Amino acid sequence: MMKSNSIIVDLFCGCGGFGLGAELAGFRTIAAVDIDPTLQSAYKRNFPKTHVLNGDLSQLNKESWRMILNGVKVDGVIGGPPCQGYSRMGKSDKKDPRRTLLGHFFRNVNIINPKFFIMENVEGLMDERNVYELENAVKILDKKYQVLEPMIVDSSLYGAPTKRKRVILIGYDPKRLFSLTTDDFQPRNGLKTTVRDAISDLASPITQSKDKEDFGWEEYPENNELSAYAQRMRTLPSKGLGWNESLEKLSNGFVSGYFDTKHTAAVKKRYAETEPGMVDKVSRAKKLAWDGLCPTLRAGTGADKGSHQAVRPLHPSQSRVITVREAARLQGFPDWFVFHPTKWHSFRMIGNSVSPIVSQSILSVIYKILKQSKKSKVASL
């Protein structure tokens, strides 16, 4: 981890995709809060230096944050309040209690008093039937914050191999941070990462273990022609990030997330007959194309909502659904990052997460401006 006095708090942190991008951009995450202990279990493993709190953000108040932060001044707050209440895939139920959490994000921002905040949510939040809730929630914010127009970002334009579109809302305090505009955050590198770049170097799935603590480790196949993306994903993190067991395994060429999913002969036949880029008529699973992009990976639901599994894309050339590690690569998670021994929980973690590639890109811009603002302040003293 970079030595940094730029501190963030990660709300609705999940497994840590948003937080990982922040760390890679140079920030240090002092506290990460989520109500779901299973999703959050990955945060504890992958961010050993962060104070990971299992808690309900609708219940946190000034006293809670006084105890959590213990006098530390926070530069930024990031977070993705639960999006299922606004999803175009679901019913967008106006009575869904998770919709109120949008307001609690901004209420907590006011208490923490950061120099900036970034909120992420599904594209459906901007739909006519939902956008009034965002407008009402923003009214909770302290008037000192300047809020940029909501941006719809496409992960593939930032170098991730997935066409995942999300709403990003950024606000900042002009008295403590130089001016920001939406133009500052537009993708500029023009990188296009294909499914081939992302997953063609990975091994085939291994048989599901009966050991409930097994993360599904498998060795990299021999490969002398790695894409730049695969090389980036295989790189060990800087000091302070990562679970010791995973870092040790990766140093020896082993990665987690390789357990297989059993398919019947009839299902395998159907998957084999589905053309790349097309959708299987029964499962509605899209078959990935080697030179294409992955569609948005979905989370499915937690135990409180019936434990439904989201449809997983099909591998481009093997008649099966993708593995957890392939999903992680397609979302932009590096190979040292571990999820959960259970596939269902791992896919939920990945489907709920912000792509670390998008997060790193956006937070790198703010990190640079934050440094300039601090230098200017010191120079003027």
Secondary structure, 3 states (H helix, E strand, C coil): CCCCCCEEEEECCCCCHHHHHHHHHCCEEEEEEECCHHHHHHHHHHCCCCEEEECCCCCCCHHHHHHHHCCCCCCEEEECCCCHHHCCCCCCCCCCHHHHHHHHHHHHHHHHCCCEEEEEEEHHHHCCCCHHHHHHHHCCCCCCCEECCCEEEEHHHHCCCECCEEEEEEEECCCCCCCCCHHHHCCCCCCCCCHHHHHCCCCCCECCCCCCCCCCCEECCCCCCCCHHHHHHHCCCCCCCCCHHHHHHHHCCEECCCECCCCCHHHHHHHHHCCCCCECCCCCCEECCCCCCECCCCCCCCHHHCCCCCCCCECCCCCCECCHHHHHHHHCCCCCCCCCCCHHHHHHHHHHCCCHHHHHHHHHHHHHHHHHHHHHHHHHC
